[in-house]
Amino acid sequence: MQQALEVKNLQKSYGKFEAVKNISFSVKEGEIFGLIGPNGAGKSTTLKMISTLLSIGNGSISVFEYDVAKQPDKVREIISYLPEEAGAYKNLKGRNYLKLMAALYIDDSQKQKEYVQRGEEISGLGVRLNDKISTYSKGMTRKLLLARTLMSMPKLAIMDEPTSGLDVVNALEVRNIIKEYAKKGMAVLVSSHNMLEVEYLSDSVGIIDKGIIHDIGTSIDLKKKYNANNLEEVFVKATK
């Protein structure tokens, strides 16, 4: 499998505060990589640097061999990013929101139609796509945003707390959609403080706390290494 993402010795500071401290990890094509840790661990800062939204302090990031610092436009063409606090235009109908986003992704009108059709299928919202987003529940809005993120079939999808605030049913639906698209070859980078969710979702996991990655591996290997029942126990033992 081709290397989708390579992060090497990445560092980011805000004044005297070092948010990310010399971290390295990689994600393969078709792999779901979970970056787990508490709030303030450095997850969102890392994702924003990979997504070209924040400048890199030190180190390097490459996405399918494109250098994020030197070739950000090329990187933006092949990634999609879903922030934790992403919102949608509430006065738009769901379908019109997808059309607007498709037009921003690409100029080709036929491709736009394909994106919108795929987005409609991913969202699972059916006739509710004809209603204004202001009438949607949080779960419906999140599914629409997930559809926007995946409908262009990015080579790398980056998602910050993708099921934040969702109930069990909606969260499970979102996780299953993410797994389905990874099986189609899409690389996925997910950050979450919900360690049990990441255990279910991810092929590989990075344990991050206070800007440092303490360990990386599959959930099975990490649980075996730390003699733990779940990733929450792994986290506690790995970050002591």
C-alpha positions as CSV (number, residue, x, y, z in Angstrom):
1,M,0.0,0.0,0.0
2,Q,1.2,3.5,-0.8
3,Q,2.1,5.9,2.0
4,A,-0.7,8.4,2.3
5,L,0.6,10.6,5.1
6,E,4.1,11.0,6.6
7,V,4.6,13.2,9.6
8,K,8.2,13.6,10.7
9,N,9.5,15.4,13.8
10,L,6.5,17.8,13.8
11,Q,6.6,20.7,16.2
12,K,4.3,23.7,16.8
13,S,4.5,26.4,19.5
14,Y,2.2,29.3,20.5
15,G,4.6,31.7,22.1
16,K,6.3,29.8,24.9
17,F,3.7,27.1,24.9
18,E,4.8,24.0,22.9
19,A,1.5,22.4,21.7
20,V,3.1,19.7,19.5
21,K,6.5,18.3,20.5
22,N,8.5,16.6,17.8
23,I,5.9,13.9,16.8
24,S,6.2,11.4,13.9
25,F,3.7,8.9,12.5
26,S,2.4,7.7,9.1
27,V,-0.9,6.5,7.5
28,K,-1.2,4.1,4.6
29,E,-3.7,4.1,1.8
30,G,-6.9,2.5,2.9
31,E,-6.0,2.8,6.6
32,I,-7.9,4.4,9.4
33,F,-5.4,6.0,11.9
34,G,-6.7,7.2,15.2
35,L,-5.0,9.9,17.2
36,I,-6.3,9.7,20.7
37,G,-5.8,11.8,23.8
38,P,-7.6,14.2,26.1
39,N,-8.6,17.8,25.2
40,G,-5.5,19.9,24.9
41,A,-3.2,17.0,23.9
42,G,-2.3,18.5,20.6
43,K,-4.6,16.6,18.3
44,S,-6.4,19.5,16.7
45,T,-3.2,21.5,16.2
46,T,-1.7,18.5,14.4
47,L,-4.7,18.0,12.2
48,K,-4.8,21.7,11.2
49,M,-1.1,21.6,10.2
50,I,-1.8,18.5,8.1
51,S,-4.8,20.2,6.5
52,T,-2.7,23.3,5.6
53,L,-4.7,25.6,7.9
54,L,-1.8,26.2,10.3
55,S,1.8,26.8,9.5
56,I,4.3,24.1,10.5
57,G,6.7,25.1,13.3
58,N,9.4,22.5,12.6
59,G,9.5,19.1,11.0
60,S,7.7,18.0,7.8
61,I,4.4,16.7,6.5
62,S,3.9,15.0,3.2
63,V,0.5,13.8,1.7
64,F,1.0,11.3,-1.1
65,E,4.5,12.7,-1.5
66,Y,3.3,16.4,-1.7
67,D,5.1,18.6,0.8
68,V,2.4,20.4,2.9
69,A,4.7,23.4,3.5
70,K,5.9,23.8,-0.1
71,Q,2.9,22.4,-2.1
72,P,-0.2,23.3,-0.1
73,D,-2.4,23.8,-3.2
74,K,-1.6,20.3,-4.4
75,V,-2.4,18.9,-0.9
76,R,-5.7,20.7,-0.7
77,E,-6.8,19.0,-4.0
78,I,-6.6,15.5,-2.5
79,I,-7.7,16.0,1.1
80,S,-10.9,16.8,2.9
81,Y,-11.1,18.1,6.5
82,L,-14.0,17.9,9.0
83,P,-13.3,20.1,12.1
84,E,-14.9,19.3,15.4
85,E,-17.0,22.5,15.4
86,A,-17.8,22.5,11.7
87,G,-21.2,24.1,10.8
88,A,-23.3,24.4,7.8
89,Y,-25.3,27.3,6.3
90,K,-28.6,27.0,8.2
91,N,-30.7,28.9,5.7
92,L,-29.8,26.5,2.9
93,K,-31.6,23.3,2.2
94,G,-29.4,20.2,2.7
95,R,-29.3,19.4,-1.0
96,N,-28.4,23.0,-1.9
97,Y,-25.6,22.9,0.6
98,L,-24.1,19.8,-1.0
99,K,-24.4,21.5,-4.4
100,L,-22.6,24.6,-3.1
101,M,-19.8,22.5,-1.7
102,A,-19.5,20.5,-4.9
103,A,-19.1,23.7,-6.9
104,L,-16.3,24.8,-4.5
105,Y,-14.5,21.5,-4.9
106,I,-14.5,21.3,-8.8
107,D,-15.5,23.3,-11.9
108,D,-16.7,20.3,-13.9
109,S,-20.5,20.3,-13.8
110,Q,-20.8,16.6,-14.4
111,K,-18.4,15.9,-11.6
112,Q,-20.4,18.2,-9.4
113,K,-23.5,16.1,-10.0
114,E,-21.6,13.0,-9.2
115,Y,-20.4,14.5,-5.9
116,V,-23.9,15.7,-4.9
117,Q,-25.4,12.3,-5.7
118,R,-22.7,10.6,-3.6
119,G,-23.2,13.1,-0.9
120,E,-26.9,12.4,-0.8
121,E,-26.3,8.7,-0.5
122,I,-23.7,9.1,2.3
123,S,-25.9,11.5,4.3
124,G,-28.9,9.0,4.3
125,L,-31.2,12.0,4.9
126,G,-33.5,11.2,2.0
127,V,-36.4,13.7,1.6
128,R,-35.0,15.8,4.5
129,L,-32.4,17.1,2.1
130,N,-35.2,19.3,0.8
131,D,-35.6,21.0,4.2
132,K,-33.5,23.8,5.6
133,I,-30.5,22.8,7.7
134,S,-31.9,25.0,10.5
135,T,-34.5,22.2,11.0
136,Y,-32.0,19.4,11.4
137,S,-30.9,17.7,14.6
138,K,-27.3,17.7,15.5
139,G,-27.0,14.1,14.3
140,M,-28.5,15.1,10.9
141,T,-26.2,18.0,10.5
142,R,-23.2,16.0,11.4
143,K,-24.2,13.4,8.7
144,L,-24.6,16.1,6.2
145,L,-21.1,17.4,7.1
146,L,-19.7,13.9,6.8
147,A,-21.3,13.7,3.4
148,R,-19.6,16.9,2.4
149,T,-16.3,15.6,3.6
150,L,-16.4,12.3,1.7
151,M,-18.4,13.1,-1.4
152,S,-15.3,14.2,-3.4
153,M,-13.6,10.9,-2.6
154,P,-10.5,12.6,-1.2
155,K,-7.3,10.5,-1.0
156,L,-7.0,11.5,2.6
157,A,-9.9,12.4,4.9
158,I,-9.1,14.2,8.1
159,M,-11.7,14.2,10.8
160,D,-11.5,15.9,14.2
161,E,-13.9,14.3,16.7
162,P,-16.3,13.1,14.0
163,T,-19.0,11.8,16.3
164,S,-18.7,14.6,18.9
165,G,-22.1,15.2,20.7
166,L,-23.9,12.4,18.8
167,D,-26.2,9.8,20.4
168,V,-25.2,6.1,20.2
169,V,-27.3,5.4,17.0
170,N,-26.0,8.4,15.0
171,A,-22.4,7.8,16.2
172,L,-22.5,4.2,15.1
173,E,-23.8,5.2,11.7
174,V,-21.1,7.8,11.2
175,R,-18.4,5.2,12.2
176,N,-19.7,2.6,9.8
177,I,-19.7,5.2,6.9
178,I,-16.1,6.0,7.7
179,K,-15.1,2.3,7.7
180,E,-16.9,1.7,4.4
181,Y,-15.0,4.5,2.6
182,A,-11.7,3.3,4.0
183,K,-12.4,-0.1,2.5
184,K,-12.6,1.7,-0.9
185,G,-9.0,2.8,-0.5
186,M,-9.4,6.2,1.2
187,A,-6.9,7.0,3.9
188,V,-8.5,8.4,7.1
189,L,-7.0,10.3,10.0
190,V,-9.3,10.6,12.9
191,S,-8.7,12.4,16.2
192,S,-10.8,11.7,19.3
193,H,-10.8,11.8,23.1
194,N,-13.3,8.8,22.9
195,M,-10.8,6.0,23.2
196,L,-13.3,3.2,23.0
197,E,-14.7,4.7,19.8
198,V,-11.2,4.8,18.2
199,E,-10.6,1.2,19.3
200,Y,-13.6,0.1,17.3
201,L,-12.9,2.4,14.3
202,S,-9.1,2.4,13.7
203,D,-6.6,0.1,12.2
204,S,-3.7,1.8,14.0
205,V,-3.6,4.2,17.0
206,G,-1.3,6.9,18.2
207,I,-1.4,7.8,21.9
208,I,-0.9,11.5,22.3
209,D,-0.7,13.6,25.5
210,K,0.7,17.0,26.2
211,G,2.0,17.3,22.6
212,I,3.9,14.0,22.7
213,I,3.1,10.7,21.0
214,H,3.8,8.1,23.6
215,D,3.2,5.0,21.5
216,I,1.8,3.7,18.2
217,G,0.3,0.4,17.2
218,T,-2.8,-1.6,16.6
219,S,-5.4,-1.7,19.4
220,I,-4.6,-5.5,19.9
221,D,-0.9,-5.0,20.1
222,L,-1.1,-2.0,22.4
223,K,-3.5,-3.8,24.8
224,K,-1.1,-6.8,24.8
225,K,2.0,-4.6,25.4
226,Y,0.4,-2.8,28.3
227,N,-1.6,-5.8,29.7
228,A,-4.7,-3.7,29.3
229,N,-8.4,-4.5,28.6
230,N,-9.0,-1.4,26.5
231,L,-7.4,1.7,25.1
232,E,-8.4,3.8,28.1
233,E,-6.2,1.6,30.2
234,V,-3.5,1.7,27.6
235,F,-3.5,5.5,27.6
236,V,-3.2,5.6,31.4
237,K,-0.3,3.2,31.5
238,A,1.5,4.6,28.4
239,T,1.4,8.2,29.6
240,K,2.6,7.6,33.2
